[in-house]
Structures are given as C-alpha cells and as structure tokens.
Amino acid sequence: MAQQNSTPTLSKSNFSNQRFAAGHESSPKNDISLLRIPQRTEEEEHGFSLTPCSDITLAELKIAGFTSRDSKFYPSTLAEVEKSILHHFKIGDLTDNFIVKDVSTPSRALFSFHRCPF
C-alpha cells in the first residue's frame, strides 16, 4: 500500500499575549483608571445665551458647530467659542469672522458676537 505524501499542516493554536498571562498586570500607560475625565465647570454645564445686539445668526452658530438646548448654546466656554468660530471661518464654513465678548452676569453666561469689519 502506497503512503500518501502530504505536507504537514500546523494546527490552529491560540497564541497568548504576555500582557494577558496570569499574574501579569497591564502597563500603566494602558491603564484606563489613570485617565483623567475632564470635569465640566458650572459655566459649561449651563451653556451661554446671546446678547440682543449680537450679529451672528442661529444658522451661523449651527454651522460653527454649536448645539442649542433650552435656548442656550454649547460648548460654552469663551475659549471654545472663539476657537470654533475662528476655525470655521478659516476653513470657509463661515463667510465672516466674529469678535466674541463675554458680557456674563453672575447668574448667566452671556456672549456678544460682532462681525469683524475686515
């Protein structure tokens, strides 16, 4: 009886990763417990409102990435607002750039938007 020549095949084996070996902890850089979750300030939680004399339209705010909830806009820190407005102006989403002024009261975040004359 003739013996068939066949190439040996490797059986599928489960390769273990040393990171998951018993008794081995993951490295600190991969430890999600070390991630800092940014805390939202009271200003960010409450959103901002527009002054009546603001030049920006609701459509322009939406184009710039702001969301509206309960008649307030988010994100709501002055730094985030200025950054978003400038970014969307630079990439051409907004045809005008705006100067944003923080005219908040102790109880209300209030921003004023004025079209740049240049």
MMTF fields as JSON, N, C-alpha, C and O atoms, coordinates in Angstrom:
{
  "mmtfVersion": "1.0.0",
  "mmtfProducer": "UNKNOWN",
  "numBonds": 471,
  "numAtoms": 472,
  "numGroups": 118,
  "numChains": 1,
  "numModels": 1,
  "chainsPerModel": [1],
  "groupsPerChain": [118],
  "chainIdList": ["A"],
  "bondAtomList": [4, 2, 8, 6, 12, 10, 16, 14, 20, 18, 24, 22, 28, 26, 32, 30, 36, 34, 40, 38, 44, 42, 48, 46, 52, 50, 56, 54, 60, 58, 64, 62, 68, 66, 72, 70, 76, 74, 80, 78, 84, 82, 88, 86, 92, 90, 96, 94, 100, 98, 104, 102, 108, 106, 112, 110, 116, 114, 120, 118, 124, 122, 128, 126, 132, 130, 136, 134, 140, 138, 144, 142, 148, 146, 152, 150, 156, 154, 160, 158, 164, 162, 168, 166, 172, 170, 176, 174, 180, 178, 184, 182, 188, 186, 192, 190, 196, 194, 200, 198, 204, 202, 208, 206, 212, 210, 216, 214, 220, 218, 224, 222, 228, 226, 232, 230, 236, 234, 240, 238, 244, 242, 248, 246, 252, 250, 256, 254, 260, 258, 264, 262, 268, 266, 272, 270, 276, 274, 280, 278, 284, 282, 288, 286, 292, 290, 296, 294, 300, 298, 304, 302, 308, 306, 312, 310, 316, 314, 320, 318, 324, 322, 328, 326, 332, 330, 336, 334, 340, 338, 344, 342, 348, 346, 352, 350, 356, 354, 360, 358, 364, 362, 368, 366, 372, 370, 376, 374, 380, 378, 384, 382, 388, 386, 392, 390, 396, 394, 400, 398, 404, 402, 408, 406, 412, 410, 416, 414, 420, 418, 424, 422, 428, 426, 432, 430, 436, 434, 440, 438, 444, 442, 448, 446, 452, 450, 456, 454, 460, 458, 464, 462, 468, 466],
  "bondOrderList": [1, 1, 1, 1, 1, 1, 1, 1, 1, 1, 1, 1, 1, 1, 1, 1, 1, 1, 1, 1, 1, 1, 1, 1, 1, 1, 1, 1, 1, 1, 1, 1, 1, 1, 1, 1, 1, 1, 1, 1, 1, 1, 1, 1, 1, 1, 1, 1, 1, 1, 1, 1, 1, 1, 1, 1, 1, 1, 1, 1, 1, 1, 1, 1, 1, 1, 1, 1, 1, 1, 1, 1, 1, 1, 1, 1, 1, 1, 1, 1, 1, 1, 1, 1, 1, 1, 1, 1, 1, 1, 1, 1, 1, 1, 1, 1, 1, 1, 1, 1, 1, 1, 1, 1, 1, 1, 1, 1, 1, 1, 1, 1, 1, 1, 1, 1, 1],
  "groupList": [{"groupName": "MET", "atomNameList": ["N", "CA", "C", "O"], "elementList": ["N", "C", "C", "O"], "formalChargeList": [0, 0, 0, 0], "bondAtomList": [1, 0, 2, 1, 3, 2], "bondOrderList": [1, 1, 2], "singleLetterCode": "M", "chemCompType": "L-PEPTIDE LINKING"}, {"groupName": "ALA", "atomNameList": ["N", "CA", "C", "O"], "elementList": ["N", "C", "C", "O"], "formalChargeList": [0, 0, 0, 0], "bondAtomList": [1, 0, 2, 1, 3, 2], "bondOrderList": [1, 1, 2], "singleLetterCode": "A", "chemCompType": "L-PEPTIDE LINKING"}, {"groupName": "GLN", "atomNameList": ["N", "CA", "C", "O"], "elementList": ["N", "C", "C", "O"], "formalChargeList": [0, 0, 0, 0], "bondAtomList": [1, 0, 2, 1, 3, 2], "bondOrderList": [1, 1, 2], "singleLetterCode": "Q", "chemCompType": "L-PEPTIDE LINKING"}, {"groupName": "ASN", "atomNameList": ["N", "CA", "C", "O"], "elementList": ["N", "C", "C", "O"], "formalChargeList": [0, 0, 0, 0], "bondAtomList": [1, 0, 2, 1, 3, 2], "bondOrderList": [1, 1, 2], "singleLetterCode": "N", "chemCompType": "L-PEPTIDE LINKING"}, {"groupName": "SER", "atomNameList": ["N", "CA", "C", "O"], "elementList": ["N", "C", "C", "O"], "formalChargeList": [0, 0, 0, 0], "bondAtomList": [1, 0, 2, 1, 3, 2], "bondOrderList": [1, 1, 2], "singleLetterCode": "S", "chemCompType": "L-PEPTIDE LINKING"}, {"groupName": "THR", "atomNameList": ["N", "CA", "C", "O"], "elementList": ["N", "C", "C", "O"], "formalChargeList": [0, 0, 0, 0], "bondAtomList": [1, 0, 2, 1, 3, 2], "bondOrderList": [1, 1, 2], "singleLetterCode": "T", "chemCompType": "L-PEPTIDE LINKING"}, {"groupName": "PRO", "atomNameList": ["N", "CA", "C", "O"], "elementList": ["N", "C", "C", "O"], "formalChargeList": [0, 0, 0, 0], "bondAtomList": [1, 0, 2, 1, 3, 2], "bondOrderList": [1, 1, 2], "singleLetterCode": "P", "chemCompType": "L-PEPTIDE LINKING"}, {"groupName": "LEU", "atomNameList": ["N", "CA", "C", "O"], "elementList": ["N", "C", "C", "O"], "formalChargeList": [0, 0, 0, 0], "bondAtomList": [1, 0, 2, 1, 3, 2], "bondOrderList": [1, 1, 2], "singleLetterCode": "L", "chemCompType": "L-PEPTIDE LINKING"}, {"groupName": "LYS", "atomNameList": ["N", "CA", "C", "O"], "elementList": ["N", "C", "C", "O"], "formalChargeList": [0, 0, 0, 0], "bondAtomList": [1, 0, 2, 1, 3, 2], "bondOrderList": [1, 1, 2], "singleLetterCode": "K", "chemCompType": "L-PEPTIDE LINKING"}, {"groupName": "PHE", "atomNameList": ["N", "CA", "C", "O"], "elementList": ["N", "C", "C", "O"], "formalChargeList": [0, 0, 0, 0], "bondAtomList": [1, 0, 2, 1, 3, 2], "bondOrderList": [1, 1, 2], "singleLetterCode": "F", "chemCompType": "L-PEPTIDE LINKING"}, {"groupName": "ARG", "atomNameList": ["N", "CA", "C", "O"], "elementList": ["N", "C", "C", "O"], "formalChargeList": [0, 0, 0, 0], "bondAtomList": [1, 0, 2, 1, 3, 2], "bondOrderList": [1, 1, 2], "singleLetterCode": "R", "chemCompType": "L-PEPTIDE LINKING"}, {"groupName": "GLY", "atomNameList": ["N", "CA", "C", "O"], "elementList": ["N", "C", "C", "O"], "formalChargeList": [0, 0, 0, 0], "bondAtomList": [1, 0, 2, 1, 3, 2], "bondOrderList": [1, 1, 2], "singleLetterCode": "G", "chemCompType": "PEPTIDE LINKING"}, {"groupName": "HIS", "atomNameList": ["N", "CA", "C", "O"], "elementList": ["N", "C", "C", "O"], "formalChargeList": [0, 0, 0, 0], "bondAtomList": [1, 0, 2, 1, 3, 2], "bondOrderList": [1, 1, 2], "singleLetterCode": "H", "chemCompType": "L-PEPTIDE LINKING"}, {"groupName": "GLU", "atomNameList": ["N", "CA", "C", "O"], "elementList": ["N", "C", "C", "O"], "formalChargeList": [0, 0, 0, 0], "bondAtomList": [1, 0, 2, 1, 3, 2], "bondOrderList": [1, 1, 2], "singleLetterCode": "E", "chemCompType": "L-PEPTIDE LINKING"}, {"groupName": "ASP", "atomNameList": ["N", "CA", "C", "O"], "elementList": ["N", "C", "C", "O"], "formalChargeList": [0, 0, 0, 0], "bondAtomList": [1, 0, 2, 1, 3, 2], "bondOrderList": [1, 1, 2], "singleLetterCode": "D", "chemCompType": "L-PEPTIDE LINKING"}, {"groupName": "ILE", "atomNameList": ["N", "CA", "C", "O"], "elementList": ["N", "C", "C", "O"], "formalChargeList": [0, 0, 0, 0], "bondAtomList": [1, 0, 2, 1, 3, 2], "bondOrderList": [1, 1, 2], "singleLetterCode": "I", "chemCompType": "L-PEPTIDE LINKING"}, {"groupName": "CYS", "atomNameList": ["N", "CA", "C", "O"], "elementList": ["N", "C", "C", "O"], "formalChargeList": [0, 0, 0, 0], "bondAtomList": [1, 0, 2, 1, 3, 2], "bondOrderList": [1, 1, 2], "singleLetterCode": "C", "chemCompType": "L-PEPTIDE LINKING"}, {"groupName": "TYR", "atomNameList": ["N", "CA", "C", "O"], "elementList": ["N", "C", "C", "O"], "formalChargeList": [0, 0, 0, 0], "bondAtomList": [1, 0, 2, 1, 3, 2], "bondOrderList": [1, 1, 2], "singleLetterCode": "Y", "chemCompType": "L-PEPTIDE LINKING"}, {"groupName": "VAL", "atomNameList": ["N", "CA", "C", "O"], "elementList": ["N", "C", "C", "O"], "formalChargeList": [0, 0, 0, 0], "bondAtomList": [1, 0, 2, 1, 3, 2], "bondOrderList": [1, 1, 2], "singleLetterCode": "V", "chemCompType": "L-PEPTIDE LINKING"}],
  "groupTypeList": [0, 1, 2, 2, 3, 4, 5, 6, 5, 7, 4, 8, 4, 3, 9, 4, 3, 2, 10, 9, 1, 1, 11, 12, 13, 4, 4, 6, 8, 3, 14, 15, 4, 7, 7, 10, 15, 6, 2, 10, 5, 13, 13, 13, 13, 12, 11, 9, 4, 7, 5, 6, 16, 4, 14, 15, 5, 7, 1, 13, 7, 8, 15, 1, 11, 9, 5, 4, 10, 14, 4, 8, 9, 17, 6, 4, 5, 7, 1, 13, 18, 13, 8, 4, 15, 7, 12, 12, 9, 8, 15, 11, 14, 7, 5, 14, 3, 9, 15, 18, 8, 14, 18, 4, 5, 6, 4, 10, 1, 7, 9, 4, 9, 12, 10, 16, 6, 9],
  "groupIdList": [1, 2, 3, 4, 5, 6, 7, 8, 9, 10, 11, 12, 13, 14, 15, 16, 17, 18, 19, 20, 21, 22, 23, 24, 25, 26, 27, 28, 29, 30, 31, 32, 33, 34, 35, 36, 37, 38, 39, 40, 41, 42, 43, 44, 45, 46, 47, 48, 49, 50, 51, 52, 53, 54, 55, 56, 57, 58, 59, 60, 61, 62, 63, 64, 65, 66, 67, 68, 69, 70, 71, 72, 73, 74, 75, 76, 77, 78, 79, 80, 81, 82, 83, 84, 85, 86, 87, 88, 89, 90, 91, 92, 93, 94, 95, 96, 97, 98, 99, 100, 101, 102, 103, 104, 105, 106, 107, 108, 109, 110, 111, 112, 113, 114, 115, 116, 117, 118],
  "secStructList": [7, 7, 7, 7, 7, 7, 7, 7, 7, 7, 7, 7, 7, 7, 7, 7, 7, 4, 4, 4, 1, 6, 6, 7, 7, 7, 7, 4, 4, 4, 7, 4, 4, 4, 7, 7, 7, 7, 7, 7, 7, 2, 2, 2, 2, 2, 7, 5, 3, 3, 7, 6, 6, 7, 7, 7, 7, 2, 2, 2, 2, 2, 2, 6, 6, 7, 3, 3, 3, 6, 6, 3, 3, 3, 1, 7, 1, 2, 2, 2, 2, 2, 2, 2, 2, 2, 2, 2, 2, 2, 6, 6, 1, 1, 1, 1, 7, 3, 3, 3, 3, 3, 7, 7, 5, 6, 6, 5, 7, 3, 3, 3, 3, 3, 3, 7, 7, 7],
  "xCoordList": [0.83, 0.0, 0.883, 1.806, 0.593, 1.399, 0.974, -0.212, 1.966, 1.671, 1.558, 2.392, 0.522, 0.34, 1.311, 1.491, 1.938, 2.796, 1.931, 1.279, 1.928, 1.172, 2.055, 2.907, 1.823, 2.611, 2.016, 0.797, 2.86, 2.343, 1.67, 2.145, 0.601, -0.094, 0.002, 0.04, 0.04, 0.071, -1.354, -2.226, -1.563, -2.899, -3.052, -2.088, -4.268, -4.515, -4.32, -4.94, -3.475, -3.265, -3.58, -3.465, -3.956, -4.272, -2.986, -2.466, -2.494, -1.295, -1.693, -2.634, -0.996, -1.334, -0.426, 0.743, -0.959, -0.221, 0.277, -0.478, 1.532, 2.105, 1.369, 1.358, 0.751, 0.038, -1.13, -1.564, -1.636, -2.798, -2.448, -3.336, -1.153, -0.729, -1.119, -1.136, -1.421, -1.828, -0.743, 0.442, -1.153, -0.218, 0.512, 1.34, 0.24, 0.925, -0.052, -1.108, 0.295, -0.581, -0.278, 0.842, -1.283, -1.047, -0.169, -0.115, 0.508, 1.394, 0.575, -0.563, 1.123, 0.392, -0.104, -1.142, 0.624, 0.189, -1.115, -1.813, -1.447, -2.684, -3.782, -4.87, -3.515, -4.462, -5.491, -5.167, -6.742, -7.758, -8.126, -8.727, -7.781, -8.094, -7.256, -7.575, -6.183, -5.338, -5.818, -5.299, -6.809, -7.312, -8.046, -8.849, -7.762, -8.45, -9.663, -9.545, -10.796, -12.014, -12.187, -12.333, -12.172, -12.276, -13.616, -14.668, -13.552, -14.759, -15.309, -14.562, -16.6, -17.239, -17.473, -17.917, -17.17, -17.416, -18.892, -19.626, -19.311, -20.703, -21.071, -22.181, -20.137, -20.378, -20.661, -21.555, -19.893, -20.064, -21.362, -21.982, -21.774, -22.997, -24.234, -25.249, -24.155, -25.325, -25.431, -26.478, -24.41, -24.479, -24.421, -24.383, -24.415, -24.393, -25.587, -26.168, -25.934, -27.003, -26.385, -25.267, -27.118, -26.674, -27.217, -28.324, -26.429, -26.961, -27.895, -27.729, -28.872, -29.791, -29.097, -29.6, -27.943, -27.259, -26.254, -25.494, -26.227, -25.279, -25.573, -26.728, -24.491, -24.609, -24.711, -25.065, -24.419, -24.403, -25.832, -26.67, -26.086, -27.41, -27.404, -26.34, -28.571, -28.674, -28.102, -27.483, -28.307, -27.747, -26.221, -25.587, -25.63, -24.164, -23.635, -22.579, -24.353, -23.934, -23.958, -23.063, -24.974, -25.073, -23.937, -23.337, -23.64, -22.534, -21.216, -20.357, -21.06, -19.826, -19.761, -18.805, -20.772, -20.714, -21.371, -21.191, -22.123, -22.777, -24.131, -24.837, -24.472, -25.776, -26.6, -26.065, -27.9, -28.813, -29.663, -30.192, -29.772, -30.609, -31.163, -30.407, -32.452, -33.108, -32.739, -32.491, -32.703, -32.383, -30.962, -30.669, -30.087, -28.679, -27.825, -28.276, -26.574, -25.679, -24.493, -24.006, -24.043, -22.934, -21.988, -22.471, -20.685, -19.933, -19.975, -20.281, -19.661, -19.978, -18.848, -19.107, -17.62, -16.553, -16.133, -16.22, -15.689, -15.273, -14.156, -14.152, -13.216, -12.101, -12.605, -12.138, -13.545, -14.093, -14.877, -14.802, -15.62, -16.424, -15.513, -15.72, -14.515, -13.591, -12.85, -12.678, -12.414, -11.675, -12.554, -12.111, -13.787, -14.689, -15.051, -15.077, -15.329, -15.675, -14.499, -14.686, -13.297, -12.118, -11.853, -11.548, -11.967, -11.731, -12.693, -12.267, -13.965, -14.957, -14.857, -15.251, -14.334, -14.073, -12.89, -12.94, -11.827, -10.62, -10.868, -10.284, -11.717, -11.956, -13.078, -13.401, -13.668, -14.642, -16.094, -16.968, -16.367, -17.757, -18.522, -19.691, -17.848, -18.436, -17.828, -16.618, -18.66, -18.148, -17.574, -16.804, -17.937, -17.429, -16.791, -17.175, -15.806, -15.247, -15.948, -16.518, -15.909, -16.614, -15.703, -14.839, -15.905, -15.295, -16.315, -17.482, -15.876, -16.779, -16.405, -15.252, -17.386, -17.168, -17.989, -19.154, -17.355, -18.043, -18.633, -17.903, -19.943, -20.632, -21.539, -22.654, -21.038, -21.813, -22.13, -21.422, -23.203, -23.584, -23.249, -22.939, -23.301, -23.003, -23.92, -23.535, -25.095, -26.032, -26.245, -27.002, -25.584, -25.876, -24.674, -24.079, -24.316, -23.247, -23.853, -24.817, -23.288, -23.854, -22.725, -21.78, -22.819, -21.786, -22.383, -23.541, -21.552, -21.921, -21.031, -19.809, -21.629, -20.905, -21.014, -22.108, -19.861, -19.843, -19.0, -17.877, -19.556, -18.832, -17.578, -17.591, -16.504, -15.246, -15.375, -15.886, -14.917, -15.013, -13.951, -13.931, -13.099, -12.02, -12.114, -11.293],
  "yCoordList": [-1.165, 0.0, 1.24, 1.363, 2.136, 3.343, 4.37, 4.549, 5.037, 6.07, 7.405, 7.747, 8.161, 9.474, 10.465, 10.534, 11.237, 12.31, 13.545, 14.005, 14.053, 15.273, 16.229, 15.831, 17.467, 18.453, 18.594, 18.661, 18.639, 18.779, 20.145, 21.154, 20.151, 21.417, 21.727, 20.839, 22.999, 23.415, 23.523, 24.092, 22.982, 23.118, 24.545, 25.194, 24.994, 26.341, 26.339, 25.564, 27.194, 27.28, 28.696, 29.663, 28.771, 30.092, 30.665, 30.198, 31.671, 32.321, 33.235, 34.018, 33.141, 34.009, 35.221, 35.143, 36.274, 37.525, 37.643, 37.415, 37.995, 38.065, 39.045, 38.885, 40.062, 41.044, 40.404, 40.893, 39.301, 38.672, 37.418, 36.705, 37.151, 35.983, 36.173, 37.292, 35.09, 35.158, 35.816, 35.526, 36.691, 37.345, 38.521, 39.129, 38.869, 39.99, 41.15, 40.999, 42.291, 43.453, 44.236, 44.211, 44.923, 45.749, 46.93, 47.327, 47.477, 48.594, 49.813, 49.951, 50.697, 51.878, 52.75, 53.399, 52.775, 53.622, 53.135, 53.905, 51.851, 51.3, 51.199, 50.7, 51.655, 51.542, 52.659, 53.828, 52.294, 53.335, 54.012, 55.087, 53.411, 54.057, 55.315, 56.157, 55.441, 56.625, 57.78, 58.891, 57.526, 58.589, 59.618, 59.283, 60.859, 61.939, 62.334, 62.669, 62.292, 62.727, 64.199, 64.569, 65.052, 66.475, 66.792, 66.334, 67.572, 67.99, 69.24, 70.172, 69.258, 70.416, 71.453, 71.127, 72.694, 73.758, 74.119, 73.701, 74.874, 75.305, 76.087, 75.955, 76.901, 77.69, 76.78, 77.055, 75.691, 74.764, 73.978, 73.655, 73.671, 72.906, 73.716, 73.15, 75.024, 75.858, 76.475, 77.03, 76.401, 76.973, 78.497, 79.116, 79.084, 80.543, 81.036, 80.308, 82.29, 82.954, 84.073, 84.509, 84.536, 85.639, 86.957, 87.019, 88.006, 89.338, 89.735, 89.261, 90.594, 91.025, 91.728, 91.707, 92.352, 93.092, 92.238, 92.777, 90.927, 90.052, 90.008, 89.967, 90.018, 89.992, 88.583, 88.427, 87.582, 86.213, 85.662, 85.961, 84.864, 84.254, 82.856, 82.288, 82.309, 80.944, 79.948, 78.957, 80.21, 79.339, 79.356, 78.313, 80.525, 80.622, 79.895, 79.266, 79.973, 79.236, 77.731, 77.006, 77.275, 75.85, 75.427, 74.371, 76.241, 75.949, 75.855, 75.039, 76.694, 76.714, 75.577, 75.487, 74.705, 73.521, 73.643, 72.768, 74.696, 74.858, 74.161, 74.148, 73.594, 72.974, 73.832, 74.503, 73.798, 74.584, 73.642, 72.641, 73.995, 73.225, 74.191, 74.917, 74.197, 75.081, 76.547, 77.281, 76.97, 78.35, 78.769, 79.961, 77.799, 78.086, 77.298, 76.319, 77.742, 77.15, 76.478, 76.912, 75.4, 74.595, 74.274, 74.131, 74.148, 74.337, 75.792, 76.687, 76.005, 77.315, 78.099, 79.161, 77.628, 78.465, 79.461, 79.162, 80.618, 81.642, 81.125, 81.393, 80.392, 79.854, 78.891, 78.948, 78.016, 77.074, 77.8, 77.442, 78.81, 79.582, 80.297, 80.204, 81.004, 81.735, 80.781, 81.073, 79.653, 78.676, 78.118, 77.995, 77.785, 77.207, 78.221, 77.883, 79.454, 80.498, 80.715, 80.748, 80.863, 81.105, 79.922, 80.113, 78.711, 77.518, 77.464, 77.236, 77.668, 77.574, 78.743, 78.618, 79.869, 80.98, 80.636, 80.858, 80.092, 79.76, 78.693, 78.751, 77.729, 76.661, 77.024, 76.245, 78.201, 78.692, 78.363, 78.675, 77.738, 77.451, 78.74, 78.885, 79.663, 80.966, 82.006, 82.011, 82.884, 83.919, 85.101, 85.886, 85.234, 86.324, 85.755, 84.692, 86.484, 86.163, 87.05, 88.08, 86.662, 87.399, 87.703, 86.902, 88.852, 89.178, 88.753, 89.141, 87.964, 87.459, 88.121, 88.077, 88.728, 89.371, 88.651, 88.315, 88.423, 87.807, 88.924, 89.678, 89.022, 90.057, 89.372, 89.822, 88.288, 87.473, 88.211, 89.129, 87.784, 88.255, 87.134, 86.026, 87.377, 86.302, 85.08, 83.973, 85.268, 84.155, 83.628, 82.678, 84.235, 83.853, 84.078, 85.156, 83.045, 83.187, 83.866, 83.368, 84.996, 85.818, 86.288, 86.926, 85.976, 86.368, 87.27, 87.137, 88.185, 89.13, 88.858, 88.792, 88.7, 88.402, 89.592, 90.072, 90.058, 91.201, 90.837, 90.352, 91.078, 90.767, 91.616, 92.806, 90.986, 91.728, 92.615, 92.173, 93.856, 94.748, 94.465, 95.133, 93.518, 93.207, 91.794, 91.353],
  "zCoordList": [0.0, 0.0, 0.0, 0.806, -0.895, -1.025, 0.006, 0.281, 0.569, 1.561, 0.856, 0.018, 1.198, 0.583, 1.192, 2.408, 0.296, 0.788, 0.977, 0.04, 2.134, 2.388, 3.166, 3.961, 2.913, 3.653, 5.032, 5.195, 5.997, 7.361, 7.525, 7.005, 8.227, 8.496, 9.97, 10.821, 10.239, 11.634, 12.137, 11.48, 13.282, 13.851, 14.365, 14.773, 14.331, 14.833, 16.331, 17.059, 16.763, 18.202, 18.652, 17.898, 19.834, 20.397, 20.96, 21.973, 20.291, 20.78, 21.918, 21.791, 23.012, 24.14, 24.116, 23.738, 24.505, 24.586, 26.016, 26.961, 26.176, 27.519, 28.418, 29.639, 27.818, 28.646, 29.379, 30.422, 28.823, 29.418, 30.212, 30.679, 30.363, 31.123, 32.587, 33.099, 33.233, 34.639, 35.465, 35.303, 36.336, 37.238, 36.639, 37.318, 35.392, 34.755, 34.599, 33.983, 35.149, 35.058, 33.789, 33.278, 33.295, 32.118, 32.501, 33.664, 31.525, 31.811, 32.193, 31.745, 33.004, 33.449, 32.3, 32.427, 31.174, 30.072, 29.447, 28.788, 29.652, 29.117, 30.177, 29.892, 31.361, 32.461, 32.368, 32.572, 32.056, 31.877, 33.184, 33.169, 34.315, 35.594, 35.786, 36.626, 35.006, 35.118, 34.245, 34.35, 33.379, 32.514, 33.342, 34.212, 33.061, 33.76, 32.935, 31.757, 33.548, 32.889, 33.214, 34.379, 32.175, 32.455, 33.101, 32.655, 34.141, 34.836, 34.173, 33.875, 33.944, 33.337, 34.429, 35.53, 34.11, 35.064, 35.038, 34.142, 35.997, 36.061, 34.802, 34.285, 34.312, 33.096, 31.906, 31.105, 31.794, 30.678, 30.799, 29.786, 32.0, 32.211, 31.839, 31.434, 31.972, 31.774, 30.389, 30.055, 29.589, 28.247, 28.279, 29.343, 27.081, 27.015, 26.213, 25.408, 26.457, 25.716, 24.896, 25.169, 23.891, 23.041, 23.566, 24.102, 23.406, 23.705, 22.564, 21.44, 22.837, 21.777, 20.612, 19.488, 20.871, 19.806, 19.034, 18.23, 19.255, 18.558, 17.068, 16.645, 16.271, 14.814, 14.239, 13.071, 15.01, 14.483, 14.41, 15.26, 13.393, 13.252, 13.859, 14.104, 14.097, 14.611, 13.607, 13.995, 12.32, 11.279, 11.322, 11.164, 11.534, 11.609, 12.84, 12.779, 13.955, 15.149, 14.891, 15.325, 14.193, 13.876, 12.949, 13.146, 11.945, 11.025, 11.777, 11.442, 12.797, 13.587, 14.598, 15.369, 14.603, 15.449, 16.809, 17.656, 17.036, 18.328, 18.323, 17.314, 19.446, 19.607, 20.55, 21.432, 20.352, 21.168, 22.01, 21.528, 23.268, 24.179, 25.221, 25.866, 25.378, 26.35, 26.124, 27.08, 24.87, 24.48, 24.843, 24.934, 25.05, 25.339, 24.367, 23.773, 24.212, 23.226, 23.896, 24.941, 23.257, 23.773, 22.633, 21.51, 22.821, 24.054, 24.49, 23.703, 25.755, 26.283, 26.935, 27.502, 26.88, 27.417, 26.339, 25.149, 26.745, 25.791, 24.897, 23.695, 25.464, 24.671, 23.589, 22.451, 23.929, 22.951, 21.866, 20.691, 22.261, 21.305, 20.313, 19.103, 20.812, 19.932, 19.001, 17.818, 19.531, 18.724, 17.611, 16.469, 17.937, 16.941, 15.86, 14.676, 16.258, 15.288, 14.327, 13.111, 14.873, 14.043, 13.118, 11.941, 13.635, 12.823, 11.631, 10.498, 11.88, 10.808, 9.825, 8.666, 10.288, 9.374, 8.466, 7.256, 9.063, 8.291, 7.236, 6.154, 7.528, 6.554, 5.581, 4.684, 5.755, 4.793, 5.08, 4.272, 6.22, 6.566, 6.872, 6.513, 7.535, 7.851, 6.918, 6.694, 6.375, 5.474, 6.244, 5.69, 7.502, 8.346, 9.597, 10.083, 10.112, 11.408, 12.424, 12.064, 13.676, 14.713, 15.888, 16.248, 16.472, 17.748, 18.796, 18.73, 19.751, 20.786, 22.103, 22.532, 22.729, 24.033, 25.085, 24.872, 26.223, 27.355, 28.206, 28.849, 28.204, 28.993, 30.02, 30.287, 30.58, 31.509, 32.795, 33.208, 33.404, 34.732, 35.708, 35.27, 36.999, 37.952, 37.804, 38.18, 37.275, 37.182, 35.758, 35.56, 34.767, 33.383, 32.475, 32.476, 31.69, 30.694, 29.473, 28.891, 29.092, 28.028, 27.122, 27.585, 25.828, 24.872, 23.811, 23.417, 23.37, 22.315, 21.104, 21.237, 19.933, 18.694, 17.753, 17.461, 17.285, 16.346, 15.139, 15.273, 13.953, 12.717, 12.642, 12.958, 12.22, 12.033, 10.794, 9.765, 10.89, 9.749, 8.677, 7.643, 8.904, 7.946, 7.482, 6.676]
}
